[in-house]
Amino acid sequence: MPTIGQLTLLVIAVAFFATSGAISLSRFWHERNGARIAAKACGWSGVVLGVIVLLWHNATRGSWLPLGDNFDTLIWLGLLLAVFSFYVQRTKPIIGLDWFTTPIVTLLLLAAAIFGRTQPHEYVSTTWSWVHRVSAYGGALAFFVAGAVGVLYLIVNHRLRDKKLAMAGPNLGSLERLEHVTFTSTTVGFALLTIGAITGFIQLVFKHEHTSMAKIVLTVGVWLVYALVLHSPINPSFRGRKTAMLSVLGVLLMIGVLVIVQLMPAGGSH
């Protein structure tokens, strides 16, 4: 269970990310170089504090293996998403990506503070369970990226349809590139989710573990939604806005799965 000091540092990290997100969003109306630098500074400050919390927490619980409990897992998810977003913006910028990834990072860290404090899970440290958890959470991370870029696609598409909006605000990139990033993230996430779902199902059958029916239904729903997204190139009429909307729907379902996982009693399969 995290200590008061760890929770305090995590809350400060959340404040940095929230500030970074607010500053980034303000650039939608007024593009300023100072705002871009301030957003980066706040974001990286949040990452540094998050890493310090992870190191402190691991030292306290006497284990350096990641994904050791709710607190550790949700912070890892948040920090990896933040670093990935910063990396993309540094190498091949997608203007506006951080507007949607930063709130997700903030929510993941807040969830770590809430669920990590109330009901930490003692995860089974077997190879099979590790494959299941790493693939499941890795898939969730990829879907968060796909959902964020999907929202950007919908905004750009709306602006192009409205000639007045097309002339205002920053350039958010081409529809082709946004669609490509969405499809790539979905491909990676779908592969990882499939591995996570199969390994989880085998554990249920052969280890006689129990899990929430709501989690199974939502997981199947996420899998089906992203299966449709992956098959969109086969049906050209299904590409574009429909694919972006499905990627956003998939993220909402995935968030539901993560919430159910954290609410399940410790010791069960999740």
Secondary structure, DSSP 8 states (H G I E B T S, - for coil): ---HHHHHHHHHHHHHHHHHHHHHHHTTTS--HHHHHHHHHHHHHHHHHHHHHHHHHHHHHT---SS-SHHHHHHHHHHHHHHHHHHHHHHS--TTHHHHHHHHHHHHHHHHHHHHHH--------HHHHHHHHHHHHHHHHHHHHHHHHHHHHHHHHHHHSHHHHTSS-----HHHHHHHHHHHHHHHHHHHHHHHHHHHHHHHHS-----HHHHHHHHHHHHHHHHHHTGGGSGGGSTHHHHHHHHHHHHHHHHHHHHHHHS-TTS--
